[in-house]
Amino acid sequence: MKNLLTILLILALTPVYSQEFTYKEKKELKGYPDYIMDSKFSPFRNYFALTIGNNTVEIYDDNWKKIFSHQGNPESVGGHISFSPDEKYLAYAKYKSDNDIAIIRLEDKKVVQVLNGHSYNINKLEFSHNGKYLASASSDETICIWSWKGDQMELFQKFIYEDAVMGISFNYNDEYLIVGGYDRMVSVYKYSNDKYLLSDTIPGLKYWQYDVCFHPSKNEFVSSSQYQLRRYNIINNKVLFQDSLKIRVNRTIRYNSTGEYLVFGKNSDLVIAKISPDEITEFEHIYRHADHVFGGTFSDDGLFLTSFSSDKSSIVWEITGVKPSRKSLITDYMDGELTSAQKMILTAEVIENILGKIDKKLTAPRDEFETTIQYTDRREKLKSEVLSRLQYNTEKHFGVKSGASGKVKIPIERLIGYNADLEIYKIRFMESDAGVKIPIADAKAFKNNWTKAYLQATKTKNKDSNSYEYSSFELVISASKKAFEVTPIENPFHIVKKRRNVSVQADRSESNNAKTEKSVTGEDLLGVDRALIFATNIYDSFSELVNPVIDATTIADELQSNYYVQTELLINPTLKEAIEKIREYAKLEYSANDNLLIFFAGHGIYDDVFKEGYVISRDSKSDDVAKTSYLSHSNLRTMVNNIPCKHILLIMDVCFGGTFDPLIASKSRAADMYTEVTNEEFIQRKKKYKTRLYLTSGGKEYVPDGRPGHHSPFARKLLESLRNYGGNDGILTINEIIQYVEKVEPQPRYGEFGNNEPGSDFILLVK
């Protein structure tokens, strides 16, 4: 009994961790012609890049679509890569030969510069955390430090060694730079008086140093050799040995974003070591590759791990139990909506300043008793608070000053050039280019005194929010006090959301006269038709689908091109993004004759315990028993029903979509009774009644995705109905759509929900 009490006491005092470290294979990138030398995610996980042994670099977007590929000289073999901390650039070593570096601008996938400072093989690249510098290590026994000057990098410093240099790493605030290589020595440089100066060395090491890597938030670093890892601390500018781990290391070593783990290759294994204040321990071996593993990298948000190998593959692992970086927390709170200027200013100091002042109640995990709407409201408040602090720090970093009448003064960074034909001056400010419409005479005066000119913008506090909106940018010339309109490519203070294909002809009746007997005229009768389309084929925890994006894109294009419909398409949205978008539509103003079509394509699921159907979002968790990471049909019904649009049709091409209506009530619509009325009378009759209708691709069962590159069976028939263009009268009704899709297997379901009124219909007018 005494022993039992002792055990219970120990268990009670042992800290409980919310998640243990787990991993599962997410994606295997294979079939390449040679080994994979390097692979990693960009800081905000909008890109993924890898390098191949035949001197090729490939870049993918966040939907795994290849957006860039370049092969240099195959004899130069595989190179190394580094993303800039603001995710604006990718540096790629061995671009056309083994000693050059390409700077690739990710926005337009262009090589904007090629750096030539080495004479032989480049072994590693790394951007500084503030993005100002790029360091490169080479077998020509040198390292180069490059710095930005305008939009180009130039050689800033160069250091010479007695043998090949293999590893380089900046510490978290760029105060130190460490270097290791085949001279069996580690050198430590400190930034002082605008340059890096040698501060200390670790000479006489037993083995060649394969790599060095700084802890993400401490002045602690690890060096690797063929037979061991060694950990050091920098205290008072001196390097002190702490401990070591005897283990074979193939090549590169990387910390995760919080410094709790270290990942590297050992023979054909991917090894994860656990880092504690007291020791380094082997923690996990992942046996998956068939040959030599060069190394691995963690994503900054702690969700993924990549490994790369001589077996011609790179594997992406989905992981749990790994904390995100502090920068990733801010990105998450902002739903990824960060401007280029905001990404740039996220230094360690700014990050801690922002996170340290946030109300902790807003950042708490979702409670099981918290409804989706309550959670979304809380996240909106959190986003507003973070945005306001980002805006404050952005103004501070770029020297923005408050002016009169709610204006702010913004310094101009530099002039880019003037187009005399268009009378537009291209300028740069706050990490963004902008165009200024300015006559030639004023442009000449501006060029001669541009340093005294400034931009101004109107700063308005958002209603029910801590953040601000910045608008009406102007160039003000100090001498003449003249102001000229400025059009920035990107608003540096906040993301300005743009809808896809939202233009509508002012008078739609002219092109539709032939099909509506010239009797349907005016915006009052027709209203405004909108389509909000969600398509998901990439999932964090579920198998990928082939056709949802293809289906949704085609349907969106058909509605936009041939119907009077404003379409907005969201691809692979998270649960929060989907709910926020529906909420955004709920805040719009609608007239009595407006229509709204909402379409979902992707995975669905039904829970026999809760007796509830769910739409699976990109970030829904497969092990989420409470289903809080899913969009329940109950919540969806409530949200859609409360959108203040009188006529709404919800279409769901997802598994178990028919469970949207608990009764799965399917009924037909008779059209014959309206054959004798005019189009105008028909539309007027139908517009009188409130519409809440749904159409799903199946009932309480799975529905097929379809063959790769082809539409799903349901989407195929839906497109056929759209391409019938409403028959002779040019008016497409829900009854006509049902006639096309009703024979699909499994049988689609149709019915009403919410406060639908008898006699209602959903109408689309053909152009």
RAQUITA-V522855 format. One record per residue. N is the residue number from 1. RES is the residue in one small letter. SS is DSSP state (hx for helix, st for strand, lp for the rest). D_LAST is the distance of its C-alpha to the last C-alpha in Angstrom with 1 decimal. Layout:
BEGIN
N_RES_SS_D_LAST / N_RES_SS_D_LAST
END
This chain:
BEGIN
1_m_lp_83.5 / 2_k_hx_84.1 / 3_n_hx_82.1 / 4_l_hx_79.2 / 5_l_hx_79.2 / 6_t_hx_79.3 / 7_i_hx_76.3 / 8_l_hx_74.3 / 9_l_hx_75.3 / 10_i_hx_74.1 / 11_l_hx_70.8 / 12_a_hx_70.4 / 13_l_hx_71.0 / 14_t_lp_68.8 / 15_p_lp_65.5 / 16_v_lp_62.5 / 17_y_lp_59.5 / 18_s_lp_56.1 / 19_q_lp_55.1 / 20_e_lp_57.1 / 21_f_lp_56.1 / 22_t_st_54.1 / 23_y_st_52.1 / 24_k_st_49.9 / 25_e_st_48.2 / 26_k_st_44.5 / 27_k_st_43.6 / 28_e_st_45.7 / 29_l_st_44.7 / 30_k_lp_46.7 / 31_g_lp_46.9 / 32_y_lp_47.8 / 33_p_lp_50.2 / 34_d_lp_52.8 / 35_y_lp_53.9 / 36_i_st_51.9 / 37_m_st_53.9 / 38_d_st_51.8 / 39_s_st_48.7 / 40_k_st_47.5 / 41_f_st_44.7 / 42_s_lp_43.8 / 43_p_lp_45.1 / 44_f_lp_41.8 / 45_r_lp_40.9 / 46_n_lp_37.7 / 47_y_st_39.3 / 48_f_st_41.7 / 49_a_st_43.8 / 50_l_st_46.5 / 51_t_st_48.9 / 52_i_st_50.1 / 53_g_lp_53.6 / 54_n_lp_52.4 / 55_n_lp_51.6 / 56_t_st_47.9 / 57_v_st_45.9 / 58_e_st_42.6 / 59_i_st_40.4 / 60_y_st_37.9 / 61_d_st_35.4 / 62_d_lp_35.5 / 63_n_lp_33.4 / 64_w_lp_36.0 / 65_k_lp_33.8 / 66_k_st_36.0 / 67_i_st_35.1 / 68_f_st_38.2 / 69_s_st_41.1 / 70_h_st_44.0 / 71_q_st_47.2 / 72_g_lp_50.2 / 73_n_lp_53.6 / 74_p_hx_54.2 / 75_e_hx_57.9 / 76_s_hx_57.1 / 77_v_lp_56.1 / 78_g_lp_54.1 / 79_g_lp_53.6 / 80_h_lp_53.1 / 81_i_st_50.3 / 82_s_st_50.0 / 83_f_st_47.0 / 84_s_lp_47.4 / 85_p_lp_47.6 / 86_d_lp_44.5 / 87_e_lp_42.6 / 88_k_lp_41.7 / 89_y_st_43.8 / 90_l_st_45.3 / 91_a_st_48.7 / 92_y_st_49.5 / 93_a_st_53.0 / 94_k_lp_53.7 / 95_y_lp_50.7 / 96_k_lp_52.0 / 97_s_lp_55.6 / 98_d_lp_57.7 / 99_n_lp_58.5 / 100_d_st_55.3 / 101_i_st_52.6 / 102_a_st_48.9 / 103_i_st_47.1 / 104_i_st_43.5 / 105_r_st_41.0 / 106_l_lp_38.7 / 107_e_lp_35.7 / 108_d_lp_35.0 / 109_k_lp_37.5 / 110_k_st_39.6 / 111_v_st_43.4 / 112_v_st_44.4 / 113_q_st_48.1 / 114_v_st_50.8 / 115_l_st_54.1 / 116_n_st_57.3 / 117_g_lp_60.3 / 118_h_lp_61.8 / 119_s_lp_63.7 / 120_y_lp_63.3 / 121_n_lp_61.3 / 122_i_st_59.3 / 123_n_st_59.9 / 124_k_st_57.9 / 125_l_st_55.4 / 126_e_st_54.8 / 127_f_st_53.1 / 128_s_lp_54.9 / 129_h_lp_53.5 / 130_n_lp_52.8 / 131_g_lp_51.0 / 132_k_lp_53.3 / 133_y_st_55.2 / 134_l_st_54.9 / 135_a_st_58.1 / 136_s_st_58.6 / 137_a_st_61.7 / 138_s_st_63.0 / 139_s_lp_65.6 / 140_d_lp_66.8 / 141_e_lp_68.7 / 142_t_st_66.6 / 143_i_st_63.9 / 144_c_st_61.6 / 145_i_st_60.0 / 146_w_st_57.0 / 147_s_st_55.7 / 148_w_st_52.6 / 149_k_st_52.9 / 150_g_lp_49.6 / 151_d_lp_47.1 / 152_q_st_49.8 / 153_m_st_52.6 / 154_e_st_56.2 / 155_l_st_59.4 / 156_f_st_61.0 / 157_q_st_64.0 / 158_k_st_65.5 / 159_f_st_68.2 / 160_i_st_70.5 / 161_y_lp_72.0 / 162_e_lp_74.5 / 163_d_lp_72.2 / 164_a_lp_68.5 / 165_v_st_66.4 / 166_m_st_64.2 / 167_g_st_62.9 / 168_i_st_61.8 / 169_s_st_60.4 / 170_f_st_59.8 / 171_n_lp_60.8 / 172_y_lp_58.4 / 173_n_lp_58.9 / 174_d_lp_59.7 / 175_e_lp_63.3 / 176_y_st_64.6 / 177_l_st_63.8 / 178_i_st_65.6 / 179_v_st_66.3 / 180_g_st_67.8 / 181_g_st_68.7 / 182_y_lp_71.2 / 183_d_lp_74.0 / 184_r_lp_74.5 / 185_m_lp_73.8 / 186_v_st_71.2 / 187_s_st_70.9 / 188_v_st_69.6 / 189_y_st_68.3 / 190_k_st_67.8 / 191_y_st_65.6 / 192_s_st_67.9 / 193_n_lp_67.9 / 194_d_lp_64.4 / 195_k_st_65.3 / 196_y_st_66.2 / 197_l_st_70.0 / 198_l_st_71.9 / 199_s_st_73.0 / 200_d_st_74.6 / 201_t_st_74.9 / 202_i_st_75.6 / 203_p_lp_77.8 / 204_g_lp_79.6 / 205_l_lp_77.1 / 206_k_lp_78.1 / 207_y_lp_74.9 / 208_w_lp_72.1 / 209_q_lp_69.3 / 210_y_lp_66.0 / 211_d_st_63.8 / 212_v_st_63.9 / 213_c_st_61.5 / 214_f_st_61.6 / 215_h_lp_61.0 / 216_p_lp_57.7 / 217_s_lp_59.5 / 218_k_lp_63.2 / 219_n_lp_65.6 / 220_e_st_66.2 / 221_f_st_65.5 / 222_v_st_66.1 / 223_s_st_67.3 / 224_s_st_67.2 / 225_s_lp_69.4 / 226_q_lp_69.9 / 227_y_lp_72.1 / 228_q_st_71.3 / 229_l_st_69.2 / 230_r_st_70.9 / 231_r_st_69.8 / 232_y_st_70.9 / 233_n_st_70.6 / 234_i_st_70.8 / 235_i_st_73.1 / 236_n_lp_74.4 / 237_n_lp_73.0 / 238_k_st_75.1 / 239_v_st_73.9 / 240_l_st_75.5 / 241_f_st_75.3 / 242_q_st_74.2 / 243_d_st_74.0 / 244_s_st_72.9 / 245_l_st_71.7 / 246_k_st_73.1 / 247_i_lp_70.2 / 248_r_lp_68.8 / 249_v_lp_65.8 / 250_n_lp_63.8 / 251_r_lp_62.2 / 252_t_lp_59.8 / 253_i_st_60.1 / 254_r_st_57.5 / 255_y_st_57.8 / 256_n_lp_55.0 / 257_s_lp_53.5 / 258_t_lp_56.1 / 259_g_lp_59.1 / 260_e_lp_60.0 / 261_y_st_59.4 / 262_l_st_60.0 / 263_v_st_58.5 / 264_f_st_59.9 / 265_g_st_60.6 / 266_k_st_63.9 / 267_n_lp_64.3 / 268_s_lp_61.3 / 269_d_st_60.8 / 270_l_st_58.5 / 271_v_st_60.9 / 272_i_st_60.2 / 273_a_st_63.1 / 274_k_st_63.4 / 275_i_st_64.6 / 276_s_lp_66.7 / 277_p_lp_69.1 / 278_d_lp_72.0 / 279_e_lp_71.0 / 280_i_st_68.5 / 281_t_st_68.2 / 282_e_st_66.4 / 283_f_st_63.8 / 284_e_st_61.5 / 285_h_st_61.4 / 286_i_st_58.1 / 287_y_st_58.9 / 288_r_lp_55.8 / 289_h_lp_56.0 / 290_a_lp_58.1 / 291_d_lp_59.6 / 292_h_lp_60.6 / 293_v_st_58.4 / 294_f_st_58.2 / 295_g_st_57.0 / 296_g_st_54.2 / 297_t_st_52.3 / 298_f_st_51.0 / 299_s_lp_47.6 / 300_d_lp_48.2 / 301_d_lp_46.5 / 302_g_lp_49.1 / 303_l_lp_46.5 / 304_f_st_47.0 / 305_l_st_49.7 / 306_t_st_49.5 / 307_s_st_52.2 / 308_f_st_52.6 / 309_s_st_55.1 / 310_s_lp_56.6 / 311_d_lp_55.2 / 312_k_lp_52.1 / 313_s_lp_50.0 / 314_s_st_48.9 / 315_i_st_48.4 / 316_v_st_46.5 / 317_w_st_48.3 / 318_e_st_46.9 / 319_i_st_49.8 / 320_t_st_50.9 / 321_g_lp_53.8 / 322_v_lp_53.2 / 323_k_lp_52.5 / 324_p_lp_49.8 / 325_s_lp_50.8 / 326_r_hx_51.0 / 327_k_hx_48.2 / 328_s_hx_46.0 / 329_l_hx_46.7 / 330_i_hx_45.2 / 331_t_hx_42.2 / 332_d_hx_41.8 / 333_y_hx_42.2 / 334_m_lp_39.5 / 335_d_lp_37.1 / 336_g_lp_37.4 / 337_e_lp_35.8 / 338_l_lp_38.4 / 339_t_lp_38.1 / 340_s_hx_40.1 / 341_a_hx_42.6 / 342_q_hx_43.1 / 343_k_hx_43.6 / 344_m_hx_46.2 / 345_i_hx_48.3 / 346_l_lp_48.6 / 347_t_lp_52.3 / 348_a_hx_54.7 / 349_e_hx_56.0 / 350_v_hx_52.6 / 351_i_hx_51.5 / 352_e_hx_54.7 / 353_n_hx_54.4 / 354_i_hx_50.9 / 355_l_hx_51.7 / 356_g_lp_55.1 / 357_k_lp_53.7 / 358_i_lp_51.0 / 359_d_lp_51.6 / 360_k_hx_52.5 / 361_k_hx_51.1 / 362_l_hx_47.6 / 363_t_hx_48.2 / 364_a_lp_49.8 / 365_p_lp_48.4 / 366_r_lp_46.3 / 367_d_lp_48.5 / 368_e_lp_48.1 / 369_f_lp_48.0 / 370_e_lp_45.3 / 371_t_lp_41.9 / 372_t_hx_38.8 / 373_i_hx_37.8 / 374_q_hx_41.3 / 375_y_hx_41.4 / 376_t_hx_38.0 / 377_d_hx_39.3 / 378_r_hx_42.5 / 379_r_hx_40.8 / 380_e_hx_38.7 / 381_k_hx_42.0 / 382_l_hx_43.5 / 383_k_hx_40.7 / 384_s_hx_41.0 / 385_e_hx_44.8 / 386_v_hx_44.6 / 387_l_hx_42.0 / 388_s_hx_44.3 / 389_r_hx_47.2 / 390_l_hx_45.3 / 391_q_hx_44.3 / 392_y_hx_48.0 / 393_n_hx_49.2 / 394_t_hx_46.5 / 395_e_hx_47.7 / 396_k_hx_51.3 / 397_h_hx_50.9 / 398_f_hx_49.1 / 399_g_lp_51.3 / 400_v_lp_48.7 / 401_k_st_50.5 / 402_s_st_49.7 / 403_g_lp_49.5 / 404_a_lp_49.3 / 405_s_lp_46.6 / 406_g_lp_44.9 / 407_k_st_44.6 / 408_v_st_45.7 / 409_k_st_47.2 / 410_i_st_46.2 / 411_p_lp_48.3 / 412_i_lp_46.8 / 413_e_lp_47.8 / 414_r_st_47.6 / 415_l_st_45.9 / 416_i_st_43.9 / 417_g_st_43.2 / 418_y_st_41.9 / 419_n_st_39.2 / 420_a_lp_40.5 / 421_d_lp_37.5 / 422_l_lp_35.1 / 423_e_lp_37.9 / 424_i_st_37.2 / 425_y_st_40.1 / 426_k_st_39.5 / 427_i_st_41.8 / 428_r_st_42.6 / 429_f_st_43.4 / 430_m_lp_43.8 / 431_e_lp_42.6 / 432_s_st_39.4 / 433_d_st_38.4 / 434_a_st_37.0 / 435_g_st_36.0 / 436_v_st_37.6 / 437_k_st_36.4 / 438_i_lp_39.8 / 439_p_lp_41.3 / 440_i_hx_43.8 / 441_a_hx_46.9 / 442_d_hx_46.1 / 443_a_hx_45.2 / 444_k_hx_48.7 / 445_a_hx_50.4 / 446_f_hx_48.4 / 447_k_hx_49.4 / 448_n_hx_53.1 / 449_n_lp_53.1 / 450_w_hx_50.2 / 451_t_hx_52.5 / 452_k_hx_53.1 / 453_a_lp_49.4 / 454_y_st_47.3 / 455_l_st_43.8 / 456_q_st_43.2 / 457_a_st_40.5 / 458_t_st_40.1 / 459_k_st_41.2 / 460_t_st_40.0 / 461_k_st_41.1 / 462_n_lp_38.3 / 463_k_lp_38.5 / 464_d_lp_40.4 / 465_s_lp_41.0 / 466_n_lp_43.7 / 467_s_lp_41.5 / 468_y_st_40.2 / 469_e_st_37.1 / 470_y_st_37.7 / 471_s_st_35.5 / 472_s_st_35.6 / 473_f_st_37.6 / 474_e_st_39.6 / 475_l_st_42.3 / 476_v_st_45.5 / 477_i_lp_48.1 / 478_s_lp_51.4 / 479_a_lp_53.3 / 480_s_lp_50.9 / 481_k_lp_49.1 / 482_k_lp_45.8 / 483_a_st_42.7 / 484_f_st_39.7 / 485_e_st_36.4 / 486_v_st_36.3 / 487_t_st_33.4 / 488_p_st_34.7 / 489_i_lp_33.1 / 490_e_lp_34.1 / 491_n_lp_35.4 / 492_p_lp_38.9 / 493_f_lp_39.5 / 494_h_lp_36.6 / 495_i_lp_33.4 / 496_v_lp_30.3 / 497_k_lp_27.5 / 498_k_lp_24.3 / 499_r_lp_21.1 / 500_r_lp_19.0 / 501_n_lp_15.5 / 502_v_lp_15.5 / 503_s_lp_13.9 / 504_v_lp_11.3 / 505_q_lp_10.3 / 506_a_lp_12.9 / 507_d_lp_11.3 / 508_r_lp_7.6 / 509_s_lp_8.6 / 510_e_hx_9.2 / 511_s_hx_6.1 / 512_n_hx_5.4 / 513_n_hx_9.2 / 514_a_hx_9.9 / 515_k_hx_8.7 / 516_t_lp_10.3 / 517_e_lp_13.3 / 518_k_lp_13.0 / 519_s_lp_14.6 / 520_v_lp_12.3 / 521_t_lp_12.8 / 522_g_lp_14.2 / 523_e_hx_14.2 / 524_d_hx_17.1 / 525_l_hx_15.3 / 526_l_hx_12.1 / 527_g_lp_14.1 / 528_v_lp_13.4 / 529_d_st_12.3 / 530_r_st_14.6 / 531_a_st_15.7 / 532_l_st_19.4 / 533_i_st_20.4 / 534_f_st_24.0 / 535_a_st_25.3 / 536_t_lp_29.1 / 537_n_lp_31.0 / 538_i_lp_33.9 / 539_y_lp_36.5 / 540_d_lp_39.8 / 541_s_lp_41.7 / 542_f_lp_39.7 / 543_s_lp_38.9 / 544_e_lp_35.9 / 545_l_lp_32.9 / 546_v_lp_31.1 / 547_n_lp_27.4 / 548_p_hx_26.0 / 549_v_hx_24.8 / 550_i_hx_23.4 / 551_d_hx_21.6 / 552_a_hx_20.3 / 553_t_hx_19.2 / 554_t_hx_17.3 / 555_i_hx_15.6 / 556_a_hx_14.9 / 557_d_hx_13.5 / 558_e_hx_11.2 / 559_l_hx_9.9 / 560_q_hx_9.7 / 561_s_hx_8.3 / 562_n_hx_5.5 / 563_y_st_5.2 / 564_y_lp_6.3 / 565_v_st_9.7 / 566_q_st_12.8 / 567_t_st_14.8 / 568_e_st_18.6 / 569_l_st_20.6 / 570_l_st_24.4 / 571_i_st_26.4 / 572_n_lp_29.9 / 573_p_lp_30.4 / 574_t_lp_33.7 / 575_l_hx_34.2 / 576_k_hx_34.7 / 577_e_hx_31.6 / 578_a_hx_29.5 / 579_i_hx_31.1 / 580_e_hx_30.9 / 581_k_hx_27.2 / 582_i_hx_26.8 / 583_r_hx_29.2 / 584_e_hx_27.3 / 585_y_hx_24.2 / 586_a_hx_26.7 / 587_k_lp_27.8 / 588_l_lp_24.5 / 589_e_lp_24.0 / 590_y_lp_21.4 / 591_s_lp_20.6 / 592_a_lp_21.0 / 593_n_lp_17.4 / 594_d_lp_16.4 / 595_n_st_15.7 / 596_l_st_17.3 / 597_l_st_17.2 / 598_i_st_20.4 / 599_f_st_21.1 / 600_f_st_24.5 / 601_a_st_25.6 / 602_g_st_29.3 / 603_h_lp_32.8 / 604_g_st_33.8 / 605_i_st_37.2 / 606_y_st_39.1 / 607_d_st_42.5 / 608_d_lp_44.8 / 609_v_lp_47.1 / 610_f_lp_44.7 / 611_k_lp_42.6 / 612_e_st_39.6 / 613_g_st_36.6 / 614_y_st_35.4 / 615_v_st_32.7 / 616_i_lp_34.6 / 617_s_lp_33.8 / 618_r_lp_34.7 / 619_d_lp_38.0 / 620_s_lp_38.9 / 621_k_lp_42.6 / 622_s_lp_43.7 / 623_d_lp_47.0 / 624_d_lp_45.6 / 625_v_lp_47.2 / 626_a_lp_46.1 / 627_k_lp_42.5 / 628_t_lp_42.1 / 629_s_lp_40.1 / 630_y_lp_37.4 / 631_l_st_34.6 / 632_s_st_35.8 / 633_h_hx_33.6 / 634_s_hx_35.5 / 635_n_hx_34.7 / 636_l_hx_31.0 / 637_r_hx_30.9 / 638_t_hx_32.6 / 639_m_hx_30.6 / 640_v_hx_27.1 / 641_n_hx_28.4 / 642_n_lp_29.6 / 643_i_lp_26.3 / 644_p_lp_25.8 / 645_c_lp_22.2 / 646_k_lp_22.2 / 647_h_st_19.7 / 648_i_st_20.3 / 649_l_st_19.9 / 650_l_st_22.2 / 651_i_st_22.0 / 652_m_st_25.1 / 653_d_st_25.7 / 654_v_st_29.4 / 655_c_lp_32.8 / 656_f_lp_34.1 / 657_g_hx_30.7 / 658_g_hx_31.5 / 659_t_hx_34.3 / 660_f_hx_31.9 / 661_d_lp_32.8 / 662_p_lp_36.6 / 663_l_lp_36.4 / 664_i_lp_33.6 / 665_a_lp_32.5 / 666_s_lp_30.0 / 667_k_lp_28.9 / 668_s_lp_26.5 / 669_r_lp_24.1 / 670_a_lp_24.6 / 671_a_lp_21.6 / 672_d_hx_23.8 / 673_m_hx_25.0 / 674_y_hx_21.6 / 675_t_lp_21.2 / 676_e_lp_22.8 / 677_v_lp_20.9 / 678_t_lp_18.0 / 679_n_hx_14.6 / 680_e_hx_15.7 / 681_e_hx_19.0 / 682_f_hx_17.7 / 683_i_hx_15.6 / 684_q_hx_18.7 / 685_r_hx_21.0 / 686_k_hx_19.5 / 687_k_hx_19.0 / 688_k_lp_22.8 / 689_y_lp_24.0 / 690_k_lp_24.3 / 691_t_st_22.6 / 692_r_st_24.5 / 693_l_st_23.6 / 694_y_st_24.2 / 695_l_st_23.7 / 696_t_st_26.1 / 697_s_lp_26.9 / 698_g_lp_30.4 / 699_g_lp_33.2 / 700_k_lp_36.5 / 701_e_lp_36.6 / 702_y_lp_35.6 / 703_v_lp_32.4 / 704_p_lp_32.2 / 705_d_lp_30.7 / 706_g_lp_30.2 / 707_r_lp_31.6 / 708_p_lp_31.4 / 709_g_lp_28.4 / 710_h_lp_26.6 / 711_h_lp_24.4 / 712_s_lp_26.3 / 713_p_hx_26.3 / 714_f_hx_24.2 / 715_a_hx_21.6 / 716_r_hx_21.4 / 717_k_hx_20.7 / 718_l_hx_18.2 / 719_l_hx_16.2 / 720_e_hx_16.7 / 721_s_hx_15.2 / 722_l_hx_12.0 / 723_r_lp_12.0 / 724_n_lp_12.5 / 725_y_lp_8.8 / 726_g_lp_10.4 / 727_g_hx_12.4 / 728_n_hx_12.7 / 729_d_hx_11.4 / 730_g_lp_7.9 / 731_i_st_9.8 / 732_l_st_11.3 / 733_t_st_14.8 / 734_i_hx_17.7 / 735_n_hx_19.6 / 736_e_hx_17.3 / 737_i_hx_17.5 / 738_i_hx_21.2 / 739_q_hx_21.7 / 740_y_hx_20.7 / 741_v_hx_22.8 / 742_e_lp_25.7 / 743_k_lp_27.8 / 744_v_lp_27.8 / 745_e_lp_31.4 / 746_p_lp_32.3 / 747_q_lp_30.5 / 748_p_lp_27.7 / 749_r_st_28.4 / 750_y_st_26.3 / 751_g_st_27.5 / 752_e_st_27.6 / 753_f_lp_29.5 / 754_g_lp_30.7 / 755_n_lp_30.3 / 756_n_lp_27.5 / 757_e_lp_27.8 / 758_p_lp_28.1 / 759_g_lp_25.2 / 760_s_lp_22.6 / 761_d_lp_19.4 / 762_f_lp_16.6 / 763_i_st_13.1 / 764_l_st_9.7 / 765_l_st_6.5 / 766_v_st_3.8 / 767_k_lp_0.0
END
